[in-house]
Amino acid sequence: MEQKQFFSANLLAWYLIHRRDLPWRRSRNPYYIWISEVMLQQTRVDTVIPYFHRFVDLFPTVEALAEAPEDEVLKAWEGLGYYSRARNLQQAVREVHERYGGIVPDTKEDISSLRGVGPYTSGAILSIAYNKPEPAVDGNVMRVLSRYFLIEEDIAKPAARVGMERLARELIPEGSAGDFNQALMELGAMVCTPRSPQCLTCPVMDHCSGRLAGREETLPVKSKAKPPKPERRLVALIEGEGENAGRILIRQRPQEGLLACMWELPHVELRTPAQGGVHGALAAAEPPGPAGGPEPLLAAADEAAAASAGADSPAKRGRRGKAAAAGSEAPAAWPGDAYSMEQLRAALAEEEHVDVLPQGWIADTNHTFSHLYWDMKVYRCRLGGEGGAPAGQLPYRYRWMSPEELERYAFPNVFLRVLKMYAEEQGIWGK
């Protein structure tokens, strides 16, 4: 009990002095707090701040977000990733608008019934906005509690989370639920970090069982997640001709599933000869290239590095080193470009009824999702037959996009990067 009381009192006192001035902390508006908590899931605070400002400017009230077109919401979310968060948020806000008159519920039962609102989000909103004594246990909090109380349970297991929530509830000081939960999060983000924790600046170090046992760098215990499944993708950057000169052909993803309703460059999964891909004289004439093949230019896992790498054109960058999916084995060699381009042409004709003529390689890139790793080759293409085919002669999900229209469509980061590389090469896009 003494250890718990010391923890709660000293952590809260430290937070009231050292807390960061974050925009969502300047208000007790439950709607704003809700937005910030959803954005902060799996995303760094520095990344979220400008998105938060822009989002609440565009959708300042529950009603505004509830009534907004989904494509506008996704565009405002563009770059944050995990787009199901944005769709679930809007759906839940619509429920609040319809069922609760636009007022975010203040009970555990009601708020937990909303789409996408789990134990952490409900606890964060109820404690921070309404000062209800509800725990808000995320990865930061589980790390802090594991170290301070020397808890050796695997935090990847649901039972461990339930135990942590029970413990966190016991620690909440009366009348200070919001500040205390934020203090826990703050300590995990700023001091009790995943690597090299700053124990000497920690306000609760004197009674930290993990530190006293020399376990601060080995806790928490967490079993490794299954590495994402690798997939090789061939991407068609289709340039318009005639009346569509200067435009790029894009398509919209299905309404359900990964990146639902977002826009992208047409792409297909590569099938090697052993998998029954395109075969015959072409495949026989061109075996796979040298080990490793052309290497990806950009890694989605490090978007800051990707942004800084955009200063020179794809032609100058050449084909240089890649970042493989975490935990995956070294990939087999890519087939040669001629084989890949024929695969791209045949697959788009068969799957989409779009006739393309690949012209040559542009760039390599990659993107890591929670469960998938896309290793991608991008090829410049034009349409077969009439290259300036109007939209009416293409599948309904396809659109010709001019440079000026880029802001109208929500793209995943990986395709935005490809378009920006192309823009630099052409000198016309993205001005």
N, C-alpha and C positions, 0 to 999 in steps of 0.2 A: 504493500500500500504506500509506503514511504517513497519507493521508486516511482510509482505512478504519479503521486502528488508532486514530486519534484519535477517530473517531466512536464506535466500540464502547466504548472505555474511558471517555470523558467522559459518554456517554449513560447507561451503567450506573451510574456514580458519582452522577450527578444523580438518577436514579430512586430509588436506595436512600435518598436523603435526602428527596426531595420527593414520593414516591408518595402517592396518595390512599388513605385507609383505606376500602376497599370490602369489603362482606361476603364476597364470593367469594374475596377475597385472604387471608382469615384461615384458609384450609384448603387442603390439597393434594388434597382429595377429588375424584377425576376426575368423578364424577357431578355434584357441585355446580358445578364449573368448566364442564362441558358445558352444564348448564342456563343458566348466566350467559351463556355465549358465544352460545347460540341466542337468548336474550332480547335481547341487545345488538345483534343484527343489525338495522340500520335503526331503532334506538330509542335515545333518549338515556339516559345513565347514571342521571340523577335520576329518570326515569320507571321504570326497571327495578328500582331498589332495593326498593321496597315489594312489587312483584310477586315478586321473588326470595325475600324473606323468607316471604311467604305460601305460595308454591309449595313450598318445601322443608319448611315446617311441615305442609302437607297431604300431601306425597309425599316423606318424608324418605329413602327408599331406592329403589334400582332396582326392587326387588320391589313396593314400594308404587305406583310409577307404572305399572309393567307391568300390574298387576292392577286399576287404577282404571278405572271406566267412562269412556268418552270424553267424555260430556257434562260430567262433573265436571272433567275436565282443561280442556276448553274454557271452562267457567265460571271457573276459576282464571286462565285466560289472558285473559279478557274485558277489552277495553280496550287490549291491547297491539297488536292488529292482526296482519296476516299470519298468519292462523290455521293455514295449512298448516305453519308452523314447529312448532306444538304437536302436530299430528297426526303429523308426521314424527318428532319427538322421541319421542313415546310408542311409535310403531312400532319405532324403533331401540332403545329401551330394552327393549322386549319381546324383540327379537333378542338383546340382551346377557343378559337373564334366561334365555332358553332355550338359547342356544349357548355362553355363557361363564360360566354359573353366577352371574350377577349382577355380575361383575367387568368393568369397562370395559376393553377391550383396550388393550395398550400397544405395539402394532406398527402401522406405517403401513398395511400391507396389510389387517389385520383391522378396524381402526377405519374405514378408508375404505370398507369394504364395507357399512357400516351405512346405512340409509336417511336421506337428508338430510344426511349428513356429507361435506362437500366439503373441498378442500385447506386452506382457512383454519381450519375448525373442527377438523379432525384435527390440524393443526399446533399450534393453541392448546392442545388437550387434552394432546397428547403432550409439549409443551414445558413447560407450566405445571404439570401434574399429575405427569409422569414425568421432567421435565428432559431430554427427548430433544432433540437438536440439529435440530429441524425448524422451518422458517420458518412464520410465521402472517401472511400478507399480506392486509390489508384496505384499504379506501379511505384510512384515516389513514396507514397504513404507506406506501402508494404515493405519497401526497402528500409525506411526509417524504423518501423516497428520491429522488423526482423533483427536489425542490428542492436537496437537499444535493449530489447528484451531477450536477445539471444534465442530467437525462434528459428528452428532448423527444418521446419516443414517446407515442402516444395510449394512455392507460391503460385506455380502454374496450375495447381490442383484446386478445384472449387472449394473443397473442405477448408483449405488454408485461408482462402478469401473470407469465408464465413466466420472463421475464428478471428481474423484480423478485424472484421467489421464489429464483432462483439467487443473486442478489446478497445477499439477506437471509440466506441460509444461510451465505455466506462471512463475514458480519459477526458471527455468533453467537460470543461468547467461550466458551471451553471451560469446561464445568461451570456455566454461568449462562444456559442457554437460556430458562428460564421467565422470569426477571427481565428478561433483555434483550428478549424479545418484548413483554413488558408495558411496558417502557420505551419502545419504539418506538410502541406504541399511545398511551401516556400523552403523549408529546411531541406527537403529531399531534392529540390531543384538547385539550390544555391550552395549548400554545405555538405549534406550527406549524399554526395553524388555517386553514380554507379562505379566510377573509377577514381582512385586517389581522393577519398573523402577528406574534407578539411576539418579533421577532428579538433585541432587546437582552437578553432574559432566557433566550435559548436556550443550552444548554450546549455546542453544537457550532457556533456561529455563525462562529467564526474560520476554519473551513475549508469553509464552506457555499458551494459553487460558484454556486448559484442566487442567493444574497444578493450575492455579490461581482460577479455579472453584472447585478444589478438586476432579476432575474427572479422574485424570491420571490412576487410577487403574481400573476404570469401562469402559473406552473406549479402543478400539473401540466397537461399538455395532455389534454383530455378532450372527445371529440365529444359533441354533445348527443343525449340519448335522444329517441326519438319521443314526442311529447306523448300523454297518455292520450286515448283515444277518448271524445268526449262522448256521453252518453245522457240523455234526459229521462225521468223516472220519475214515475208517479202512484201515490201511497201511500194505502191505505185504513186509517184508524183506525176500526175497527168496534166500536161500543159495544153491549154486550149489554143485553137487556131481559128482563123476567120473571125466571125463575130464574137468569139470567146477568147481572142488573143489576149494574153496578159492575165488570164484567169487560171485557176487551179480547180480540178474536179475533186470535190469532197463528198463524203457520205455520212449519213446519220446512223448511229448504232441502234439496235432494237430497243424497245421500251422496257425490257426486263434484262436482268443479268449485269455482267461487268460493264461499267461505264455507260449505263443505260441512257439513251437519248442524246449522248454527246456526239460531237462531230469528229471526224478523223479522215486521214488519207486511206484510200482503199488498200487493204492488205490481206494476205492469205498465209496459212501455215505452210512452211516448206516441207515437202515430202521427198526423201532421198530415194534413189533407185531401189534400195533394199526395202523401202516401205511401200513400193508400188507407185512411185511418182511417174512423171513423164519419162518415157523410155524410147528405145529405138536407136536410130543412127546417131542422133545428137548426144544422148546419154553415153552411148558406147564410145563416141569419138572424144568426149571430154570427161575424163575421170575427175574426182575431187582434186582441188588444188593442194598446195603444200600445207603442212600441218598448221592449224590455227587459222589459215585463210586470211582474208582481209579482216582487220580488227575493228571493233566498235570504237567510235570516237568519244561517245558521251556515256556517262553512267547516271541513271536517274537517282541512285542512292546518294549522289553528291551534287545536288542541283546548283549549289553555289559555285562549285568548280566548273560545272557545265556552263553557267552564265559567263564566267570570266574567260572561258575558252572560245567564246563566240566572236573574237576580234578579227580572226582571219577566215578566209573563205574555205569551203570544203576542199577545193583544189589544192590550196596551200597546206591544209592540215594533213592531207594524205590519209593513209590507213595505219593508224598507230594504236598503241596498247589499249586493252579493254579491262573493264572490271567485271568479273564473273559474279554470278549470283552467290550470295553468302551461303557457304556450306555445300555448294555443288561441286562436282568433280570437273576436271578440265574437259572442255567440250571436244568432240571429234571435229575433224577438219570440215570446213564448209565446202560444198561443191563449187565449181567454177562459176563465173558470172553468166556465161552463155546458158549453162544448165538452169541456173536460178531464174534468169529472165524468161526462159521458155516455160518453166514452172509457173511463174507469175502470170504470163499470158494465158496459159491453158486453164489455170484455176479460176481466174476472173471470168473467162468465157463460160466455163462450166457452171460455176457457182452463182455468178451475178449477171450473166448474159451481157457482159461489158467487154467489148473487143478492144484490147490495148496492144500497142506495139512498143515494147521496151526499147529504149535507145541507148542506155548505158547507166553504169553505177554512179550514184551521187555521194552517198555517205552511209556509214554504219552507226547505229545507236542501240541503246538498250533501255529497258525499264523494268523495275522490280515492283510487283504487287505483293500482297501478303502471301498469296498462294501460287503465283506465277512469275516466271522470269522470261521476258521477251527479249531475245537477241534478234536484231532487225537489220536488214539491208534495204536501202532505199534506191530505187531506180527511176530515172527520168523516163517518162512514157508520153506517147500521144495516142489518141484514139485511132483505131483502124477505120478505114473508109473516110468518112467526113469528120475530120478532127474537131470541127467546130459544132458538133452535134448539139442541138438545143436540148434543154432539160426534158422536154416531152418525149424525146427519143431514148432517154436513159431510165433506169429503174427509179421508182418514185423517191427513194431515199437519197438520191444523188443531186448535187447542186454544183453549178459553176460559181466560184467565189473570186471576186476581185480583191486586190490589196485593201481597198477602202472598206470592204465588208468584213474584214477579219474580226473586228470588234463585235460583230453581230452574233458570232457563233462561239459556243463553248467547246474548247478543245482540251483533251488531256495534255499534260506537260510534254510528254514524249513527242507528240505531233506538233506542238507549238515550237519546240526546239528545231525540228526538221524544217518547218516553214521559215523560221528565222535564219537558219543556215542558207536556205534557198534565197531568202530576201537579200542577204549580204552578197551572195554570188551574182544575183541579177541586178542589184542596185536600184530596185524599184519598189520592193515590198518593205513594209514596216517603217516607212519614212515618217 
